């Protein structure tokens, strides 16, 4: 199995779980070894290694600020790398491929919990629509290879993922790792307060990377349908409450203030993951335990 993006949050978790299962080998290339935007290099690599399956976990990712600032890069780079990988996989006759998308593909005001058939039924959240459009293109490309060439390729749509291996950079990270970093800095500096974006009222769902890794391998083993299949935790939490839990785990005892002039993003987002649960998969990692795990990894780094 080739895990594209094996050093990232999700890819590294998938690699760990493949090794833990001990049933197959996996290969990966760092960005320095293989530039996924280099089409010829991707084709040469996949042809030479001939993997029996590919997990497309590589992507240009970031939070609200990064997505709003660099929409061109988030759209073009993601479309290029996922197209290069799928086109190369087809050329090398790779039988199985899992494309990992994002819950941001769904409309901003989709009915909650969000079902898979909500795709393309309304406008997207403007703060990350470029990334969402790229991921929608990936789903459509995987389905196109299925319908036109009979490829048994699948797409999974995870909710917000966190855990060891996350990006904790304050300029480009998602909300949960960004909060861990912010509260840690405040604790170390002895700050009396931390000011966060928005009102804290937005509702989000979070899934630990280890749970997504298990779901990904489970789906590769047993799922064979077109279109996206959701992978979520099944519970949501207000960002205000999430911040409180993270502050407790980190040990920050100051005040938490909110800058309501900054955007909250999508007001509510929780996936309907009943389809994958009906197949027999269930998440294992509880949120507070997962946050503690992620913070320990952050400290060790």
C-alpha positions as CSV (number, residue, x, y, z in Angstrom):
1,X,0.0,0.0,0.0
2,X,1.2,3.5,-0.9
3,X,0.2,6.1,1.7
4,X,0.5,9.5,0.1
5,X,1.1,12.0,2.9
6,X,2.5,9.5,5.4
7,X,4.1,12.2,7.5
8,X,0.9,14.2,8.0
9,X,-1.7,13.8,10.7
10,X,-3.9,11.3,9.0
11,X,-1.2,9.5,6.8
12,X,1.1,8.9,9.8
13,X,-1.8,7.4,11.8
14,X,-2.7,5.1,8.9
15,X,0.9,4.0,8.6
16,X,1.0,3.2,12.3
17,X,-2.1,1.1,12.1
18,X,-0.9,-0.8,9.1
19,X,2.2,-1.7,11.0
20,X,0.2,-2.7,14.1
21,X,-2.0,-5.0,12.0
22,X,1.1,-6.7,10.6
23,X,-0.8,-7.9,7.6
24,X,0.7,-5.9,4.8
25,X,3.6,-3.6,4.0
26,X,3.3,0.1,3.2
27,X,5.5,2.6,1.3
28,X,5.7,6.4,1.6
29,X,7.8,9.2,0.2
30,X,8.6,12.5,1.8
31,X,7.9,15.7,-0.1
32,X,11.7,16.0,-0.7
33,X,11.7,12.5,-2.2
34,X,8.5,12.9,-4.3
35,X,6.8,16.2,-5.2
36,X,3.2,15.2,-5.8
37,X,2.7,18.3,-7.9
38,X,5.3,16.9,-10.4
39,X,3.1,14.8,-12.6
40,X,5.8,12.9,-14.4
41,X,7.5,12.0,-11.1
42,X,4.3,10.7,-9.6
43,X,3.6,8.6,-12.7
44,X,7.2,7.2,-12.6
45,X,6.9,6.4,-8.9
46,X,3.6,4.6,-9.0
47,X,4.6,2.6,-12.1
48,X,7.9,1.6,-10.5
49,X,6.4,0.6,-7.1
50,X,3.1,-1.0,-8.4
51,X,1.2,-0.7,-5.1
52,X,-1.9,-2.9,-4.6
53,X,-3.7,0.1,-3.1
54,X,-3.2,3.9,-2.5
55,X,-4.5,6.1,0.2
56,X,-4.7,9.7,-0.8
57,X,-4.1,11.4,2.5
58,X,-1.8,14.1,1.1
59,X,-3.3,17.6,0.9
60,X,-2.6,21.3,1.4
61,X,-4.5,22.0,4.6
62,X,-5.1,24.9,6.9
63,X,-7.5,26.8,9.1
64,X,-9.9,29.7,8.4
65,X,-7.1,32.3,8.1
66,X,-4.9,30.2,5.8
67,X,-7.8,29.3,3.5
68,X,-9.1,32.8,3.3
69,X,-5.6,34.2,2.6
70,X,-4.5,31.6,0.0
71,X,-7.5,30.3,-1.9
72,X,-5.6,29.9,-5.2
73,X,-3.0,27.6,-3.6
74,X,-5.7,25.6,-1.7
75,X,-7.6,25.0,-4.9
76,X,-4.9,24.5,-7.5
77,X,-2.4,22.5,-5.5
78,X,-5.0,20.1,-4.1
79,X,-6.6,19.5,-7.5
80,X,-3.2,18.9,-9.0
81,X,-1.8,16.5,-6.5
82,X,-5.0,14.4,-6.2
83,X,-5.4,14.3,-10.0
84,X,-1.7,13.3,-10.5
85,X,-2.2,10.4,-8.0
86,X,-5.4,9.1,-9.4
87,X,-4.3,9.4,-13.0
88,X,-1.0,7.6,-12.2
89,X,-2.9,4.9,-10.3
90,X,-5.1,4.3,-13.3
91,X,-2.1,4.1,-15.6
92,X,-0.4,1.6,-13.3
93,X,-3.7,-0.4,-12.9
94,X,-3.9,0.0,-9.1
95,X,-7.0,-1.9,-8.1
96,X,-7.9,0.0,-4.8
97,X,-7.7,3.6,-3.9
98,X,-9.1,5.6,-1.0
99,X,-9.5,9.3,-1.4
100,X,-9.8,11.2,1.9
101,X,-11.8,14.4,1.6
102,X,-13.2,16.7,4.2
103,X,-16.6,17.6,5.8
104,X,-16.2,21.1,4.4
105,X,-17.5,19.7,1.0
106,X,-21.0,20.0,2.3
107,X,-23.2,23.2,2.1
108,X,-22.8,25.8,4.9
109,X,-26.4,25.4,5.9
110,X,-26.9,21.7,5.3
111,X,-29.4,19.9,7.4
112,X,-27.7,18.5,10.5
113,X,-26.4,15.9,11.0
114,X,-25.1,16.1,7.5
115,X,-25.9,13.2,5.2
116,X,-23.8,12.2,2.2
117,X,-26.7,13.2,-0.1
118,X,-26.3,16.8,1.0
119,X,-23.4,17.2,-1.4
120,X,-23.9,20.0,-3.9
121,X,-27.3,21.0,-2.6
122,X,-26.4,24.5,-1.4
123,X,-23.6,27.1,-1.1
124,X,-20.4,26.3,0.6
125,X,-18.8,28.1,3.6
126,X,-16.9,31.0,2.0
127,X,-13.9,30.9,4.3
128,X,-12.8,27.5,2.9
129,X,-14.7,27.1,-0.3
130,X,-11.6,26.8,-2.5
131,X,-10.4,23.8,-0.5
132,X,-13.9,22.3,-0.5
133,X,-14.2,22.6,-4.3
134,X,-10.9,20.8,-4.7
135,X,-12.1,18.0,-2.5
136,X,-15.4,17.7,-4.4
137,X,-13.3,17.5,-7.6
138,X,-11.5,14.6,-6.0
139,X,-14.7,12.7,-5.2
140,X,-16.0,13.2,-8.7
141,X,-12.7,12.1,-10.2
142,X,-12.7,8.9,-8.1
143,X,-16.3,8.2,-9.2
144,X,-15.4,9.0,-12.8
145,X,-12.8,6.4,-12.8
146,X,-15.3,4.0,-11.3
147,X,-18.0,4.7,-13.9
148,X,-15.8,5.1,-16.9
149,X,-13.1,2.5,-16.2
150,X,-14.6,0.2,-13.6
151,X,-12.1,1.2,-10.8
152,X,-13.1,0.0,-7.4
153,X,-12.1,3.3,-5.8
154,X,-13.8,4.9,-2.8
155,X,-14.0,8.3,-1.0
156,X,-14.3,8.9,2.7
157,X,-15.3,12.3,4.2
158,X,-13.9,12.7,7.7
159,X,-15.0,15.3,10.2
160,X,-12.4,17.6,11.9
161,X,-9.4,15.4,12.7
162,X,-6.8,15.9,15.5
163,X,-4.1,14.0,17.2
164,X,-0.3,13.3,17.2
165,X,1.3,14.6,14.0
166,X,-1.0,17.6,13.8
167,X,0.0,21.0,12.5
168,X,0.3,23.3,15.5
169,X,1.5,26.4,13.5
170,X,-0.6,29.3,14.6
171,X,-0.8,30.8,11.1
172,X,-2.0,27.6,9.3
173,X,-3.4,25.1,11.8
174,X,-7.0,24.1,12.4
175,X,-8.9,25.2,15.5
176,X,-8.0,22.4,18.0
177,X,-4.2,22.3,17.5
178,X,-4.2,26.1,17.3
179,X,-6.0,26.3,20.7
180,X,-3.5,23.9,22.2
181,X,-0.6,26.0,21.0
182,X,-2.2,29.3,22.1
183,X,-3.0,28.1,25.6
184,X,0.4,26.5,26.0
185,X,2.1,29.8,25.1
186,X,-0.1,31.6,27.5
187,X,0.7,29.2,30.3
188,X,4.4,29.4,29.7
189,X,4.4,33.2,29.5
190,X,2.1,33.6,32.5
191,X,-0.5,35.5,30.5
192,X,-3.6,36.5,32.4
193,X,-5.9,36.0,29.4
194,X,-6.2,34.6,25.9
195,X,-8.3,36.2,23.1
196,X,-9.9,33.8,20.6
197,X,-11.6,34.4,17.3
198,X,-15.4,34.6,17.0
199,X,-18.0,34.1,19.7
200,X,-17.3,30.5,20.6
201,X,-20.8,29.5,19.7
202,X,-20.0,27.5,16.6
203,X,-20.5,23.8,17.0
204,X,-18.0,21.2,15.7
205,X,-17.3,17.5,15.8
206,X,-13.8,16.1,16.3
207,X,-12.4,12.7,15.5
208,X,-9.0,11.4,16.6
209,X,-6.6,10.5,13.8
210,X,-6.3,6.9,15.2
211,X,-10.0,6.5,14.8
212,X,-9.9,7.7,11.2
213,X,-6.9,5.4,10.5
214,X,-8.9,2.4,11.6
215,X,-11.9,3.6,9.6
216,X,-9.8,4.0,6.5
217,X,-8.4,0.5,6.6
218,X,-11.8,-0.9,7.5
219,X,-13.3,0.8,4.4
220,X,-10.5,-0.4,2.1
221,X,-11.2,-3.9,3.3
222,X,-15.0,-3.9,3.1
223,X,-16.5,-0.9,1.2
224,X,-17.1,-0.8,-2.5
225,X,-19.6,2.0,-3.3
226,X,-19.4,5.3,-5.2
227,X,-19.8,8.7,-3.7
228,X,-18.6,9.9,-0.3
229,X,-19.1,8.0,3.0
230,X,-18.9,10.0,6.2
231,X,-16.6,9.2,9.1
232,X,-17.4,11.2,12.2
233,X,-17.4,10.9,16.0
234,X,-21.1,11.4,16.4
235,X,-21.0,14.1,19.0
236,X,-20.6,17.9,18.7
237,X,-19.2,20.6,21.0
238,X,-19.2,24.4,21.0
239,X,-15.9,26.0,20.4
240,X,-16.3,27.8,23.7
241,X,-16.5,24.5,25.6
242,X,-13.7,23.0,23.5
243,X,-11.5,25.9,24.5
244,X,-12.4,25.3,28.2
245,X,-11.4,21.6,28.0
246,X,-8.1,22.4,26.2
247,X,-7.2,25.1,28.7
248,X,-7.8,22.5,31.5
249,X,-5.7,19.9,29.8
250,X,-2.9,22.3,29.1
251,X,-3.0,23.9,32.5
252,X,-3.9,27.5,31.6
253,X,-5.8,29.1,34.4
254,X,-6.3,32.6,33.0
255,X,-9.4,34.2,31.4
256,X,-10.6,33.3,27.9
257,X,-11.9,36.2,25.9
258,X,-13.7,36.3,22.5
259,X,-13.3,38.7,19.6
260,X,-16.7,38.7,18.0
261,X,-15.4,40.9,15.1
262,X,-13.7,37.8,13.8
263,X,-15.6,35.0,11.9
264,X,-17.0,31.8,13.5
265,X,-17.0,30.0,10.2
266,X,-19.8,27.5,9.6
267,X,-22.3,27.8,12.5
268,X,-22.8,24.0,13.0
269,X,-21.2,20.9,11.5
270,X,-21.8,17.4,12.5
271,X,-21.8,14.4,10.2
272,X,-24.3,11.6,9.9
273,X,-22.0,8.6,10.1
274,X,-24.7,6.0,10.3
275,X,-23.7,4.3,7.0
276,X,-20.1,3.5,8.2
277,X,-21.4,2.6,11.7
278,X,-23.9,0.2,10.1
279,X,-21.0,-1.6,8.4
280,X,-19.4,-2.2,11.9
281,X,-17.0,0.6,12.5
282,X,-17.1,2.7,15.7
283,X,-14.8,5.4,17.1
284,X,-12.8,4.6,20.2
285,X,-11.0,7.8,21.5
286,X,-12.9,10.2,23.7
287,X,-12.3,13.9,23.1
288,X,-10.6,14.8,26.4
289,X,-8.3,11.7,26.2
290,X,-7.5,12.6,22.6
291,X,-6.7,16.2,23.4
292,X,-4.3,15.0,26.2
293,X,-2.7,12.6,23.7
294,X,-2.2,15.5,21.2
295,X,-0.8,17.8,23.8
296,X,1.7,15.2,24.9
297,X,2.8,14.8,21.3
298,X,3.1,18.6,21.0
299,X,5.3,18.8,24.1
300,X,7.5,16.0,23.0
301,X,8.1,17.8,19.7
